[in-house]
Amino acid sequence: MDVDSLLPEPVSLTKALIAAESVTPARGAVFDVLEAALRPLGFAVERFVEGEAPDGPVENLLATRDGSGPHFAFAGHLDVVPPGPGWTSGAFAPEVRGGLLYGRGAVDMKGAIAAFVAAAARVPQGRLSLIITGDEEGPATFGTPALIERMAERGIRPDLCLVGEPTSAQRLGDTIKIGRRGSVVVWIEIPGRQGHVAYPHLADNPIPRLVRALAEIDAIRLDEGNAWFQASNIEVTDLTVGNPATNVIPGLASARLSIRFNDMHSGQDLIARMQAIVERHAPEARVVGRVFGEAFLTPPGAFSTLVSGAIEARLGITPELSTSGGTSDARFLVRLCPVVEFGLINATMHKLDEAVAVEDLVALADLYAEVIRRVSSS
């Protein structure tokens, strides 16, 4: 690989990253490509693998470069979701057609990582870090949380952090994220007693109890939203009995809930509320919840103003400040410092024929370079 040809030009580096297949959890070749691009720029690169199956092993990369001004970190992920069948060209065979670069990860988010590397090559004076995981699209158990632990061991704490998620909606630069809703998943199992449908007095059907509990949960209106967040919502995402027989009362019924919530709630409080409802209808039920992320907000201030100013200067548009969308690793990084998210247009992420406009990749590298300059001089 001709590293020199990759450094100033984000399209070539994006192609090289896409070509290194990295379905979550990612390890190996894709990190080799990124490390080869970073070392000639003066970055010290540390790679480590954490965890075991089923959530691992996961590779992570921490790259640091000394410089003047505040410590500015860029965070992102090299893992991608499985491509699925039906691509026009190979999902890991990057190809430019009609001004678009196609390949899994082009938008989410190898393109943004390549753009930041290109930006760092153009602005050598800033103090920078790259916090890159191979497990954002998966459980995130051994990804960014492990990186944060490693940074604490090294005494590394950034002053500001930009996450390169694809936040733009209609055109590059129209949206930056200053927060995200939280995420909770709840699993419900209600046991019964299996038996013949003709002898219901000898059996115990768990389905009616589960249905009554879900009906009460479905009727909940958690809130109406607030100044920065949309309303919280509870969705039933699975309902399972698994009973193939028409004449058997089942012995178990289960369901799964997914809750996306704003900063008016905490994950554990929501789990406790779901448990209480289910147990009223089925005291013998087993209810297990997991908090995948709490809601967070980086209030509008100096950092979001700086990023917005760079977008306005380069693209002539004023971005919307938003907290919409799913979870991201910003939920972990906000513990360290103010965090905003800004990256490419998200229209094709996780879809067949994921693609980024070549001109947007080039423009994003210019934007990130402008942000680095403004941070380093602040």
N, C-alpha and C positions, 0 to 999 in steps of 0.2 A: 504494500500500500504506500503510495506517495503522500506522506503526511503533509508536506509543505503545500501541496495543492489543495488540501482540505481546510487549512487553517483560516484563511480569510473569506471562505466561500461556503455559506451554510447549506446550499443545495447538495453539493458533493458529500458533505459529512452526513446529511440526512439520509442520502442514498446508502452510504456505508452502514449506518446504524440500522436502517430497515432491512438490509440484506443479511444482517446477523439476527437470525430468528430468535425471539426472546419471549415466548409465551410464558405468562406468569406461572410460577416464580422463576425469574430469569437469573442466569449465571453465565459466566464464560465469555464467549466471543464478542458479544455486544459491549461488554465492559472493556475488552481489549481495544476495541475501536475507539471508545471514548478516552481511555487512558493514553493511547498513542497520540491523540489530538491535543490533550491537555499538557503533557510533560514539556513539549517544546515551548510552551507559553509561560513557563516558570512555575507551574503548579506542582506542589508535592502531593502525590496521589497515594491514598491508602485504600486497599480493598480488603474486605473480610466477608466471610460466610457465616451466617447464623441459622440455628434452628434445625429441626428434623421434621420428617413427615408427621402429620399430613400438611402442615402449613409451611414447611421448609423442605430442603435448605434454600436460603435466600442469599444472594450476593448483594453487597452494598458498596458504595464508593464515596469517599470523602476526599475532596481536593481543596487545597488551600494555597493562596498566593499572597505574600506580604505586599503591602503598599500603603499609600497615604490615605487619610480620611477615615470615615466610619467603616466598620466591617460589614460588607454587603454580601448576603448569601443568596444563591439561586438554588431552588429545590425542584426536583423532578423525579421521574421514574422511567426506566428503560424497559420494563415489562409491558406486555401488551395482552389484550384479550385474544382468545383463539380466533383465527380468521374465518372458519367455516367455509363450506364449499360455495362455488358459483362466482369466483372472482374473474374479471375479464382477463387479467394477467395475474401472474403469481403474486400472492400476498406478500411474499418476502423476496420478490424480484422487482425492485423499484423501477418504474418506467415513467417517463414524462410524455404525456399526450395532451395536445391542445392547451399547453401552458399549465397543466396540472401534474404534480408528482404523485403517483399512486403507490400505495403500499401500506401494510398494517403498521400503525404507529406514526404515519406521516403527520397526523394532527395530534394524536394523543399518545405520547408527546415527544417523540424523537425529534420532530422538526423544531420545537422550542429549545430543546437542549442544544441542538446544532447551532441555532441562532445565537444562543448565549455564548457558546464557545467562540463563535465568529466575532461577537461583540467584544469579548475579553481580549481577543487578539488585536483588536483595533484600539483598545483603551488600556494600555499597559500599566497605568499608574495606580489604579484602585486596589484596595485590600478586598479580596474576593474569596468566597468559598462556593463549592458546588456540593450539594447534599443530594446524592442520587441513589435511589433504591431499585431493587429488582422485584418489589412486591407492594405495589400500590393497587393494582387491579385485583389482587387476591385478598386474603384475610388481613394483610398488613401487620401480622404478628411480629415478624422478624425483620421488618423493613425500617421505616423512618424512626419508630421508637428505639430500635437498636442503634441507629445512627446518632440519635440524640444522646443516648447513654455513652457511646464512644466519644462524642464531642465533649461531654462533661468530664470524662476521664482525661482528655487532652487539654482541658481548660479552654475550649473553643466555644465562644458564645457570640453569635452575630448581633449586630445592632439593628439590622433590618433584613427582611427576607422576602424575596419575590418567588412565587411558585408559578411555573410556566404552564399551568393547565390551559386548555383551549377555552377561554372565557368569552371570546368575541362571538356575537350572534349573527349579524347580517354583514358586517364589514369589519376588517381588522381595526381594533382599537375602540370599538363602540361600547365595550363593557369590561370593567374590571370588578373582581370580587373582593369584598372587604369582610366577608364572613360566610358562614354556611350553617344550615340547619343541622341538628343532631340526628343520629340514627340509632334506633333500637329494634332488635328482632326478638320476638317472644314465641316460644314453642309451647303448645298446650297438648297434653295427653289426658284423656278421661277414660279410665278403665270401666268395664262393665262385666257382665257374665254371659258368656256365649250360650245359646240354646236354640231350640226349634221354635220357629215362628208360631206354630200351632199351640205351644205351651209357654206363653209369655210369662206366666207366674213362676216358671222355673228358670227364667233368665233375667238379665238386667241390661236393657238397651242404653248405651251411653250417648247415642246420637241426640236424643231430645235435649239432654242437659247441655251438650256442646252447642247446639243450635240456639238455645235460650241465652247462653253466655255470649255467643257471638252477636246475637241480636242486640243485647244491651251495649256491647262494645261498639257496634256499628252505629248506634244512635248517639254516641258521644260527639260533641263538638268541643274540641280541646280549647280553642281560642279563636279570635278573629284576626290574628296577626297584629303587628305593631309597625312602628315607623320604618324599621329596616327589614322586617321579616314577614313573609307570607304566613298564612294560617298553618298550624300544625295539622297533620292528618294521620289517621290510622287506617291501614289497609289489610284485609285478609288476603294473604298471598298463597295459602294452601289449605285444603280441607280433604282429609284422607280417612277412609275407613278400610279400604282394601278387602272388601268382602265379595268374592265372586259368586257366592251361593245365594239364590233367591229365597231360600227357605231357612236361613240361619240368621238369628239375631247376633250381631257382632259383639266381640268382647273388648274392643278398643276403638276409640275415635280420636282423631288428632287434628290439629290446625296450627297454622303459623301466622303471626302478625308481623307487619313491618310498620314502624312508626317513624315519621320524619317530623321533628319538632323544633320550634324556635327557642329563643333564649328566655322564654317565660316558664320553661320546664327543665327538669333534670332527667337524665335517662333512668336512674334508679327509682325516682318517684313514679315515673310512668310504668315501670315494670311492676312495682308494688301495687299500683292501681289496677293493672290487668290481673294480677294474682288475686286480689281481693274480689273482683267481679267473678272470676271463674270459680273460686272456692265457695262463693255464695250459692252457686248453682250445682257445684260438684265438689264437696269437701275433700273427696279422695283424689282429686285431680293433681297431676304433676305439671307445674308451670315453671319454665326456665327462661330467663331473659338474658340478653347480652347487649351491652352498650358498645356500639361500634364507633361512636364519636359524640361528644357533647356539642351543642350549639355554641358558636363563638362569633364575636364581632370585633374587628379592629376599627374603632370609631374613626370617622373621617377626620383627617388631621394632616400633619406635615408630610407623611410618607405617601398617602393616597394623592395628595395635592402634587407632590413631586412627580409621581408616575403619570398622573393626568396631564401635567404640564408638558412632559416629554411627548405624550401622544398628540397634544394640541400643537406643539411646535413642529412635529414631523408630519402629521397627517391632517392637521387643520380641523379636527373634530374634538368635541368634549365627551369623554366617555361617561356612561352611566355607572354609578356605584351600586352594586347588586350583591345580594346574598342567595340568589336562586341556584338551583341545580342540586346535584348529589353531593356526597361527601368527597373530601380530598385529604391529602396528607397535611394540608394547612392546619387541620384540627389538632395535630401533634405539635407543629412548629410554633403555633401561637403561644405556647408556654415559654418560648425563648425570647421573643421580640415581636414588634409589630409586623404583620404579614399581610400582603396583598397578593392576589392571583391575577395574572395577565398573560394571555397567549393568543393562539391562532383561532380561526373561525371553527366552531364546534359542530357544524352541520353534518359531517360525515364520520365523526368519531364512533367507533364500535360497529360501523356499518360495513357491508360489502363495498369494495372499491373505495375505501377510505382514501382521501386525496387532499392535498394542499396546493394552493396556487403558488407557483414559483415566485411570483412577484411579492406575495405576502411573506414568504420565507426571507427574502432579501430585505423587505421593509421591517420585519420583526428584528432582524439583526441590527439594523440601524436604530430602531427604537430602544432595544436593550443597551446598545452602546451609549445612547443619549441618557438613559437612566443611570448607567454606571458613572458617566461624567458628572451628572448632577449630584449623585450621592457622594462621590469622592471629594467634591468641592463644597459640600454642605457643612 
